[in-house]
Amino acid sequence: MRIRQSLRSVIYRFVYGTLYVASLLPVTWIYRVGTLAFFLIYYIVRYRREVVLQNIARSFPYKRYEEISIITKKFYRGFISHFADIIKAISVSPEILDKKIEFAGFEQLDNFIESGQNVIACLGHCGNWEMLHFMAHKINHEIYAVYKPLSSDVMNRLMVKFRTRFGMKVITDKSVVRHIISKASPRAVYLFLADQCPPVNEENFRFHFLNQDTHFFSGMEKLACKSNSVVVYLHIKQLSKGRYRVTCKPVSSHVESESEGQITRKYVDLLEENIKEEPGGWLWTHKRWKR
């Protein structure tokens, strides 16, 4: 066991060290490598091409095949460039990131937290969602990223290292309920990615989403109601290569008055709006409708 832990530790240091050195390169060089990676993944490896094409075609049945192909290419190009931005963010200064990532509407969080309420900030896999780790540098409140630990210990440690660079904290999905309802825990913002396929289908959380009947996780809404938290949506838009705007939009500030499924319904509507604004920016490789 100790040998395996030591080996994983060595691998982690090697991978992180390699990525850190790569992050010191000029961003234009990293993008050039990304262009090569796009060619290999899209044309040679064809990573989940059929899944992406099928997901987009079913979501936008009114679009012609040529339009679907354009969105598919934009997705893969953006997907690769997001990785380039993530690598660069390993060592880039906060002053540079401050010029590349805009935050709008976040002043409303001050009032909620100062009044003693937690804030659940839900979002989707839109744009470069991983760059939200910079929020902790911009907001004067504790921020927790709720996540499910990865099966690979090395990849999990890399993810945690990246997300906590600017002060964001991470908390597992199994620990968040106890933490958020604890009176000892300070009021904070909790980030939830809630657009993947849930393990259990609940009829009250099935909605018409992107032209298809789609089940969503109920956990985000149930946690908001249990903890009497405010719910907001983080709308991510890519302005240009390497530049993003994150807009905080209200979902519900009085969760106790919402009927079951209503908070999730509002989230779904905002997520769909986000995707339709920038169709190539969502994570289409995920088998969202496998059930």
N, C-alpha and C positions, 0 to 999 in steps of 0.2 A: 504494500500500500504506500509506504513512504517513498519507494523507488518511483512509483507511478506519479505521486504528487511532485516529486523533484523533477521528473521528466516534463510534466505539464508546466511547471514553473519555468524551466529552461526554454521550452517552446514559446511560452507567453512572452518572456523577455526578448527572445529573438524576433518574434513577429512584431511586437510593439516597437522595438528598436529600429527594425527595418522601415516600418510605417513612419516613425518619427523622422528618420533621415530623409525619407521620400517627401515628407511634408515641408522640408526646408528648401526644396526645389522651387523655382519660380512657378507660379500657378499656370502659366501658359504651357510649360513643359508637362505638367501633370495632365492638363487638358489634351495635349497631343497624345500622350499615352492612352488617355481615355478614348480618343478617336480610333486608335488601333484596337482597343478592347471592344469598342462597339462593332467594328467590322468582324472581329472573330466571333463575338457572341451572337450577332444578328444574322450574319451570312454563313458562317462555318458551323458553329456549335448549334445555332438555332434554338437557344435556350427558351423553352416553353413558348415557342412561337405560336403553336396551335392553340394553346390555352389563352394567350393574349388576344389573338384574332377572334376567337370564339366569344370571349367575354365582351370585347368591344362591339362586335357585330350584333350580339343580343341586346346590348345596352342601348345601341343607337340604330335600330332597325330601319330607320328612314334614310340613313346615309348610304351612299353608293360605295362599292368595293374600293374605288380609288381613294375615297375619303377615309375609309377604315384603314387602308394601308398607310396613309399619311400619318394618322394618329398613332398607329403601331410604331412607325419609325421614330416619331417624336418621343414616344414613351421610352424606347430603348436608348435613344440619345440622352434624354434627360436622366434616366436611371443611372447611366454611366457617369454623367457629369456630376450627379449628386454624390457619388462615391469620391470623385475628385475633390469636391468641396469638403467632404468629411475628412479626407486625408489631410488637406491643407489646414483644416481647423484644429488639428492635433497640436500644432505649434504656433499658429498665427496669433498675433496680438489682439486683445479685445478692442483696441482702437480701430483696427482694420475691419473687424467683424461689425463694429458699430456702424460703419459706413455701408455695409453690405446687407444688413438685416434691419428692417424697419418694424417697429411695433406700434400699433394703433389701437386706441380704445381701452388700454390696460389701466387707465386711471380709475376706472370703476371698481377694480379689484380692491383698492385701498378702502373704500367705504364698506364693502362687504366684510373684509377681514377685521377692520377696526370695530365693526359692530358685533364681532364675536362669531362670525360664520366662516366655515371652511368653503373653499371654492373648488368645484370639480370642473376642470377644463377638458372637455372632450374634443377630440379631433379625429381625422382620418389619415390614411396613408397618402396624403396629398403633398405635392411638392417635395421639398427635402425636410421632412418632419424631424429628422435627427438634429437639425441645426437649432431646434428649440432649446437645446441645452444652454444656449446663450441667454435665455430668459433670466436665469438666476443672476446674471451680471446687471440686468436692467431693472429688475423688480426688487423692492425692499421687503420681500416676504419670503418665507421658506417655500420651496417648490420641491415636490416629490414626483418623480416619474414612476408610475405603476407599471411593472413589467413581469413577464413570466420568464423565469430563468431558462437560458438556453441549455440544450443537452450537452454541448461542448463547453467544458470548463474554460478552455482558452478563449473561445469566442465570447463567452459570458463575461470574463474578466476584462476583455478589450472593450466590450460594450459599456460596462460600468465605468471603466476608466475614462472613456470619451464623454459620457453623459455627465459625469461629476466634475469635469475640469473647471467649470466656472462657478461651482458651488451648489449645483443641483444635487438633490439627494435621490436615491433610488429605493424603492420599496416593492417587495414581491406582492403579487396579486393575492396570495394567501394571508399576508400580514396586514393588508391595508384596512380591512374592516375594523380589526381590533385597534389599530393605530388612530384612525380618524374619529372613532367614537370615544376615545380615551380623553378624559378631562385633563389629563396631565400633558397631552400633546398640544403644542401651540397651534393657533389657527394658521392654515397654510393653503397653498394651491396644489391640487393633485391632478396630474396629467393622465388622461385615459385615451388610449387608442382603442376604439370600440367598433371598428368596421369589418372585422374578420368574421369568419364563419363560427358560430357558437357550437359547442359540443352537444348541447341539448336544445331542441327546438321547442319554443313556447309559443302557443297560438296568439297570445296577447302581444307578442313582440314580433309579429310578422307584418311586413309592410310592402307596399308597392314601391320598389326602388330600382331605378334604371331599367324600367320596362319589365321588371320581373318580380315575382313574389319572393321576398327575401326575409329570412329570420335574422334578428340581431341579438346581441348579448343583453340580458336584462340586468346584469350586475351593476352597471353604472347608475341606472335609474334607481334601483332598489337601495344602493348605498347612499345616494343623494337623499332619498326619503328617510332612511334610517338615521342619518346624521344631520338632517335638516340643513343640507349644504346648498349653496347657490350653484347653478349650473350655467356654464358659458361654453361657447364653441369657438375654437381657434381656426380661423379661415386663413389658409396658407396659399399665397400666390407667388409664382416666380416672375419677377419683373424683367430680368434678363439673366444671362449666364452668371451664376454665382451671387445674384442679388434676389432677395426675397422680402415680401411684406407679410406680416402676421397681424391679422385683425381680430380683436376680441369682440364677439357678438353675444348678446344675452340669449339665453334659452329659458331659464326659469329662476326667479328670485324668491318664489313662494311655492316650494315643491309640495307643501302639504295640501295645497288647493288643486293640484293636478290629478286627473284621473289616471288609472294604470295604463301605461303605454304612451301617455301624452308627451312626456319629456323626451322619450326615445323618438317619438314621431317628429318632434321639432328638430332633434339632432339629425335624423335621417334627411329631412328637408334641406337643412343647411349643408349637410354633406353632399347631397346631390347637386345643389347649387354650386358648391365648390368644384365638383368634378366637371360639371357642364361648362363652367367658365374656362377651365383648362383641361380638356379631355385627356391629353397626353400625360398629365401629371399624377394620375392615380396609380396605385400598385396593381396593375392588371395581371401580373404573373400569379397572383394568389388565386387558388381555386375556390372563389367566393361562393359559387352556387353548386358545390359538389354534392350537397344534400337535396 
